[in-house]
């Protein structure tokens, strides 16, 4: 499960993979993986540096 952020409106969601269209702005956009993979942010949730 990853944390995904819409590159247009900033909406974030948890999902295995991002949807084709953003659930918030209803646009087809690129979702950025903002999941935390490093010890500094606990390796859980989203990385605050990517928000």
mmCIF file as gemmi writes it, N, C-alpha and C atoms, coordinates in Angstrom:
data_model
loop_
_atom_site.group_PDB
_atom_site.id
_atom_site.type_symbol
_atom_site.label_atom_id
_atom_site.label_alt_id
_atom_site.label_comp_id
_atom_site.label_asym_id
_atom_site.label_entity_id
_atom_site.label_seq_id
_atom_site.pdbx_PDB_ins_code
_atom_site.Cartn_x
_atom_site.Cartn_y
_atom_site.Cartn_z
_atom_site.occupancy
_atom_site.B_iso_or_equiv
_atom_site.pdbx_formal_charge
_atom_site.auth_seq_id
_atom_site.auth_asym_id
_atom_site.pdbx_PDB_model_num
ATOM 1 N N . UNK Axp A 1 ? 0.863 -1.175 0 1 0 ? 1 A 1
ATOM 2 C CA . UNK Axp A 1 ? 0 0 0 1 0 ? 1 A 1
ATOM 3 C C . UNK Axp A 1 ? 0.901 1.228 0 1 0 ? 1 A 1
ATOM 4 N N . UNK Axp A 2 ? 0.627 2.149 -0.881 1 0 ? 2 A 1
ATOM 5 C CA . UNK Axp A 2 ? 1.433 3.36 -0.986 1 0 ? 2 A 1
ATOM 6 C C . UNK Axp A 2 ? 0.621 4.606 -0.724 1 0 ? 2 A 1
ATOM 7 N N . UNK Axp A 3 ? 1.312 5.699 -0.557 1 0 ? 3 A 1
ATOM 8 C CA . UNK Axp A 3 ? 0.685 7.013 -0.42 1 0 ? 3 A 1
ATOM 9 C C . UNK Axp A 3 ? 0.931 7.758 -1.72 1 0 ? 3 A 1
ATOM 10 N N . UNK Axp A 4 ? -0.159 8.198 -2.356 1 0 ? 4 A 1
ATOM 11 C CA . UNK Axp A 4 ? -0.087 8.841 -3.669 1 0 ? 4 A 1
ATOM 12 C C . UNK Axp A 4 ? -0.635 10.256 -3.583 1 0 ? 4 A 1
ATOM 13 N N . UNK Axp A 5 ? 0.007 11.18 -4.307 1 0 ? 5 A 1
ATOM 14 C CA . UNK Axp A 5 ? -0.411 12.588 -4.31 1 0 ? 5 A 1
ATOM 15 C C . UNK Axp A 5 ? -0.634 13.053 -5.74 1 0 ? 5 A 1
ATOM 16 N N . UNK Axp A 6 ? -1.773 13.679 -5.997 1 0 ? 6 A 1
ATOM 17 C CA . UNK Axp A 6 ? -2.1 14.237 -7.308 1 0 ? 6 A 1
ATOM 18 C C . UNK Axp A 6 ? -1.173 15.417 -7.581 1 0 ? 6 A 1
ATOM 19 N N . UNK Axp A 7 ? -0.555 15.438 -8.766 1 0 ? 7 A 1
ATOM 20 C CA . UNK Axp A 7 ? 0.379 16.527 -9.08 1 0 ? 7 A 1
ATOM 21 C C . UNK Axp A 7 ? -0.347 17.809 -9.499 1 0 ? 7 A 1
ATOM 22 N N . UNK Axp A 8 ? -1.671 17.77 -9.632 1 0 ? 8 A 1
ATOM 23 C CA . UNK Axp A 8 ? -2.413 18.98 -10.013 1 0 ? 8 A 1
ATOM 24 C C . UNK Axp A 8 ? -3.054 19.66 -8.809 1 0 ? 8 A 1
ATOM 25 N N . UNK Axp A 9 ? -3.767 18.892 -7.976 1 0 ? 9 A 1
ATOM 26 C CA . UNK Axp A 9 ? -4.485 19.525 -6.865 1 0 ? 9 A 1
ATOM 27 C C . UNK Axp A 9 ? -3.917 19.184 -5.49 1 0 ? 9 A 1
ATOM 28 N N . UNK Axp A 10 ? -3.02 18.199 -5.404 1 0 ? 10 A 1
ATOM 29 C CA . UNK Axp A 10 ? -2.412 17.855 -4.126 1 0 ? 10 A 1
ATOM 30 C C . UNK Axp A 10 ? -3.173 16.832 -3.299 1 0 ? 10 A 1
ATOM 31 N N . UNK Axp A 11 ? -4.275 16.315 -3.832 1 0 ? 11 A 1
ATOM 32 C CA . UNK Axp A 11 ? -5.044 15.298 -3.119 1 0 ? 11 A 1
ATOM 33 C C . UNK Axp A 11 ? -4.171 14.066 -2.861 1 0 ? 11 A 1
ATOM 34 N N . UNK Axp A 12 ? -4.242 13.496 -1.658 1 0 ? 12 A 1
ATOM 35 C CA . UNK Axp A 12 ? -3.469 12.298 -1.343 1 0 ? 12 A 1
ATOM 36 C C . UNK Axp A 12 ? -4.397 11.157 -0.964 1 0 ? 12 A 1
ATOM 37 N N . UNK Axp A 13 ? -3.964 9.936 -1.286 1 0 ? 13 A 1
ATOM 38 C CA . UNK Axp A 13 ? -4.733 8.753 -0.934 1 0 ? 13 A 1
ATOM 39 C C . UNK Axp A 13 ? -3.798 7.572 -0.741 1 0 ? 13 A 1
ATOM 40 N N . UNK Axp A 14 ? -4.286 6.566 -0.01 1 0 ? 14 A 1
ATOM 41 C CA . UNK Axp A 14 ? -3.563 5.314 0.182 1 0 ? 14 A 1
ATOM 42 C C . UNK Axp A 14 ? -4.173 4.289 -0.755 1 0 ? 14 A 1
ATOM 43 N N . UNK Axp A 15 ? -3.327 3.636 -1.543 1 0 ? 15 A 1
ATOM 44 C CA . UNK Axp A 15 ? -3.795 2.625 -2.485 1 0 ? 15 A 1
ATOM 45 C C . UNK Axp A 15 ? -2.612 1.798 -2.961 1 0 ? 15 A 1
ATOM 46 N N . UNK Axp A 16 ? -2.911 0.612 -3.488 1 0 ? 16 A 1
ATOM 47 C CA . UNK Axp A 16 ? -1.858 -0.226 -4.068 1 0 ? 16 A 1
ATOM 48 C C . UNK Axp A 16 ? -1.238 0.471 -5.285 1 0 ? 16 A 1
ATOM 49 N N . UNK Axp A 17 ? -2.11 1.068 -6.108 1 0 ? 17 A 1
ATOM 50 C CA . UNK Axp A 17 ? -1.658 1.843 -7.255 1 0 ? 17 A 1
ATOM 51 C C . UNK Axp A 17 ? -2.621 3.006 -7.431 1 0 ? 17 A 1
ATOM 52 N N . UNK Axp A 18 ? -2.17 4.1 -8.021 1 0 ? 18 A 1
ATOM 53 C CA . UNK Axp A 18 ? -3.027 5.283 -8.147 1 0 ? 18 A 1
ATOM 54 C C . UNK Axp A 18 ? -4.136 5.074 -9.187 1 0 ? 18 A 1
ATOM 55 N N . UNK Axp A 19 ? -5.248 5.797 -9.033 1 0 ? 19 A 1
ATOM 56 C CA . UNK Axp A 19 ? -6.33 5.714 -10.015 1 0 ? 19 A 1
ATOM 57 C C . UNK Axp A 19 ? -5.952 6.447 -11.305 1 0 ? 19 A 1
ATOM 58 N N . UNK Axp A 20 ? -6.715 6.214 -12.356 1 0 ? 20 A 1
ATOM 59 C CA . UNK Axp A 20 ? -6.477 6.908 -13.633 1 0 ? 20 A 1
ATOM 60 C C . UNK Axp A 20 ? -6.841 8.384 -13.53 1 0 ? 20 A 1
ATOM 61 N N . UNK Axp A 21 ? -7.941 8.686 -12.805 1 0 ? 21 A 1
ATOM 62 C CA . UNK Axp A 21 ? -8.386 10.061 -12.611 1 0 ? 21 A 1
ATOM 63 C C . UNK Axp A 21 ? -8.38 10.371 -11.124 1 0 ? 21 A 1
ATOM 64 N N . UNK Axp A 22 ? -8.05 11.603 -10.789 1 0 ? 22 A 1
ATOM 65 C CA . UNK Axp A 22 ? -8.044 12.041 -9.402 1 0 ? 22 A 1
ATOM 66 C C . UNK Axp A 22 ? -9.469 12.042 -8.857 1 0 ? 22 A 1
ATOM 67 N N . UNK Axp A 23 ? -9.636 11.543 -7.641 1 0 ? 23 A 1
ATOM 68 C CA . UNK Axp A 23 ? -10.956 11.503 -7.024 1 0 ? 23 A 1
ATOM 69 C C . UNK Axp A 23 ? -11.419 12.891 -6.574 1 0 ? 23 A 1
ATOM 70 N N . UNK Axp A 24 ? -10.483 13.821 -6.444 1 0 ? 24 A 1
ATOM 71 C CA . UNK Axp A 24 ? -10.82 15.163 -5.989 1 0 ? 24 A 1
ATOM 72 C C . UNK Axp A 24 ? -11.077 16.128 -7.148 1 0 ? 24 A 1
ATOM 73 N N . UNK Axp A 25 ? -10.084 16.297 -8.024 1 0 ? 25 A 1
ATOM 74 C CA . UNK Axp A 25 ? -10.231 17.281 -9.11 1 0 ? 25 A 1
ATOM 75 C C . UNK Axp A 25 ? -10.807 16.676 -10.395 1 0 ? 25 A 1
ATOM 76 N N . UNK Axp A 26 ? -10.98 15.354 -10.407 1 0 ? 26 A 1
ATOM 77 C CA . UNK Axp A 26 ? -11.583 14.628 -11.537 1 0 ? 26 A 1
ATOM 78 C C . UNK Axp A 26 ? -10.769 14.714 -12.827 1 0 ? 26 A 1
ATOM 79 N N . UNK Axp A 27 ? -9.503 15.145 -12.715 1 0 ? 27 A 1
ATOM 80 C CA . UNK Axp A 27 ? -8.618 15.257 -13.876 1 0 ? 27 A 1
ATOM 81 C C . UNK Axp A 27 ? -7.796 13.991 -14.033 1 0 ? 27 A 1
ATOM 82 N N . UNK Axp A 28 ? -7.401 13.707 -15.26 1 0 ? 28 A 1
ATOM 83 C CA . UNK Axp A 28 ? -6.44 12.641 -15.493 1 0 ? 28 A 1
ATOM 84 C C . UNK Axp A 28 ? -5.077 13.273 -15.242 1 0 ? 28 A 1
ATOM 85 N N . UNK Axp A 29 ? -4.399 12.827 -14.197 1 0 ? 29 A 1
ATOM 86 C CA . UNK Axp A 29 ? -3.15 13.468 -13.819 1 0 ? 29 A 1
ATOM 87 C C . UNK Axp A 29 ? -2.133 12.435 -13.368 1 0 ? 29 A 1
ATOM 88 N N . UNK Axp A 30 ? -0.925 12.896 -13.162 1 0 ? 30 A 1
ATOM 89 C CA . UNK Axp A 30 ? 0.135 12.025 -12.692 1 0 ? 30 A 1
ATOM 90 C C . UNK Axp A 30 ? 0.082 11.998 -11.169 1 0 ? 30 A 1
ATOM 91 N N . UNK Axp A 31 ? 0.134 10.808 -10.586 1 0 ? 31 A 1
ATOM 92 C CA . UNK Axp A 31 ? 0.195 10.675 -9.139 1 0 ? 31 A 1
ATOM 93 C C . UNK Axp A 31 ? 1.632 10.402 -8.743 1 0 ? 31 A 1
ATOM 94 N N . UNK Axp A 32 ? 2.11 11.14 -7.746 1 0 ? 32 A 1
ATOM 95 C CA . UNK Axp A 32 ? 3.462 10.992 -7.252 1 0 ? 32 A 1
ATOM 96 C C . UNK Axp A 32 ? 3.44 10.098 -6.017 1 0 ? 32 A 1
ATOM 97 N N . UNK Axp A 33 ? 4.379 9.163 -5.93 1 0 ? 33 A 1
ATOM 98 C CA . UNK Axp A 33 ? 4.492 8.283 -4.776 1 0 ? 33 A 1
ATOM 99 C C . UNK Axp A 33 ? 5.19 9.062 -3.665 1 0 ? 33 A 1
ATOM 100 N N . UNK Axp A 34 ? 4.448 9.404 -2.607 1 0 ? 34 A 1
ATOM 101 C CA . UNK Axp A 34 ? 5.017 10.154 -1.488 1 0 ? 34 A 1
ATOM 102 C C . UNK Axp A 34 ? 5.171 9.266 -0.253 1 0 ? 34 A 1
ATOM 103 N N . UNK Axp A 35 ? 5.206 7.952 -0.458 1 0 ? 35 A 1
ATOM 104 C CA . UNK Axp A 35 ? 5.378 7.014 0.649 1 0 ? 35 A 1
ATOM 105 C C . UNK Axp A 35 ? 6.749 7.193 1.28 1 0 ? 35 A 1
ATOM 106 N N . UNK Axp A 36 ? 6.818 6.929 2.557 1 0 ? 36 A 1
ATOM 107 C CA . UNK Axp A 36 ? 8.088 7.02 3.272 1 0 ? 36 A 1
ATOM 108 C C . UNK Axp A 36 ? 8.802 5.679 3.208 1 0 ? 36 A 1
ATOM 109 N N . UNK Axp A 37 ? 10.032 5.703 2.72 1 0 ? 37 A 1
ATOM 110 C CA . UNK Axp A 37 ? 10.842 4.491 2.617 1 0 ? 37 A 1
ATOM 111 C C . UNK Axp A 37 ? 12.143 4.595 3.405 1 0 ? 37 A 1
ATOM 112 N N . UNK Axp A 38 ? 12.286 5.637 4.206 1 0 ? 38 A 1
ATOM 113 C CA . UNK Axp A 38 ? 13.552 5.844 4.912 1 0 ? 38 A 1
ATOM 114 C C . UNK Axp A 38 ? 13.333 5.867 6.428 1 0 ? 38 A 1
ATOM 115 N N . UNK Axp A 39 ? 14.342 5.512 7.204 1 0 ? 39 A 1
ATOM 116 C CA . UNK Axp A 39 ? 14.199 5.493 8.662 1 0 ? 39 A 1
ATOM 117 C C . UNK Axp A 39 ? 13.864 6.856 9.279 1 0 ? 39 A 1
ATOM 118 N N . UNK Axp A 40 ? 14.305 7.962 8.679 1 0 ? 40 A 1
ATOM 119 C CA . UNK Axp A 40 ? 14.093 9.284 9.26 1 0 ? 40 A 1
ATOM 120 C C . UNK Axp A 40 ? 12.615 9.625 9.468 1 0 ? 40 A 1
ATOM 121 N N . UNK Axp A 41 ? 11.731 9.087 8.66 1 0 ? 41 A 1
ATOM 122 C CA . UNK Axp A 41 ? 10.298 9.361 8.866 1 0 ? 41 A 1
ATOM 123 C C . UNK Axp A 41 ? 9.546 8.107 9.3 1 0 ? 41 A 1
ATOM 124 N N . UNK Axp A 42 ? 10.266 7.134 9.828 1 0 ? 42 A 1
ATOM 125 C CA . UNK Axp A 42 ? 9.628 5.952 10.4 1 0 ? 42 A 1
ATOM 126 C C . UNK Axp A 42 ? 9.257 4.879 9.397 1 0 ? 42 A 1
ATOM 127 N N . UNK Axp A 43 ? 9.526 5.09 8.121 1 0 ? 43 A 1
ATOM 128 C CA . UNK Axp A 43 ? 9.226 4.126 7.06 1 0 ? 43 A 1
ATOM 129 C C . UNK Axp A 43 ? 7.744 3.747 6.995 1 0 ? 43 A 1
ATOM 130 N N . UNK Axp A 44 ? 6.886 4.6 7.523 1 0 ? 44 A 1
ATOM 131 C CA . UNK Axp A 44 ? 5.442 4.387 7.437 1 0 ? 44 A 1
ATOM 132 C C . UNK Axp A 44 ? 4.777 5.7 7.067 1 0 ? 44 A 1
ATOM 133 N N . UNK Axp A 45 ? 3.632 5.639 6.433 1 0 ? 45 A 1
ATOM 134 C CA . UNK Axp A 45 ? 2.924 6.851 6.043 1 0 ? 45 A 1
ATOM 135 C C . UNK Axp A 45 ? 3.605 7.58 4.914 1 0 ? 45 A 1
ATOM 136 N N . UNK Axp A 46 ? 3.344 8.864 4.804 1 0 ? 46 A 1
ATOM 137 C CA . UNK Axp A 46 ? 3.931 9.639 3.722 1 0 ? 46 A 1
ATOM 138 C C . UNK Axp A 46 ? 5.135 10.433 4.221 1 0 ? 46 A 1
ATOM 139 N N . UNK Axp A 47 ? 6.045 10.67 3.331 1 0 ? 47 A 1
ATOM 140 C CA . UNK Axp A 47 ? 7.279 11.401 3.636 1 0 ? 47 A 1
ATOM 141 C C . UNK Axp A 47 ? 6.941 12.889 3.677 1 0 ? 47 A 1
ATOM 142 N N . UNK Axp A 48 ? 7.085 13.556 4.822 1 0 ? 48 A 1
ATOM 143 C CA . UNK Axp A 48 ? 6.718 14.978 4.917 1 0 ? 48 A 1
ATOM 144 C C . UNK Axp A 48 ? 7.512 15.887 3.983 1 0 ? 48 A 1
ATOM 145 N N . UNK Axp A 49 ? 8.684 15.455 3.545 1 0 ? 49 A 1
ATOM 146 C CA . UNK Axp A 49 ? 9.485 16.269 2.631 1 0 ? 49 A 1
ATOM 147 C C . UNK Axp A 49 ? 8.875 16.298 1.232 1 0 ? 49 A 1
ATOM 148 N N . UNK Axp A 50 ? 7.984 15.373 0.926 1 0 ? 50 A 1
ATOM 149 C CA . UNK Axp A 50 ? 7.4 15.292 -0.42 1 0 ? 50 A 1
ATOM 150 C C . UNK Axp A 50 ? 5.995 15.9 -0.47 1 0 ? 50 A 1
ATOM 151 N N . UNK Axp A 51 ? 5.52 16.463 0.579 1 0 ? 51 A 1
ATOM 152 C CA . UNK Axp A 51 ? 4.167 17.031 0.597 1 0 ? 51 A 1
ATOM 153 C C . UNK Axp A 51 ? 4.136 18.414 0.092 1 0 ? 51 A 1
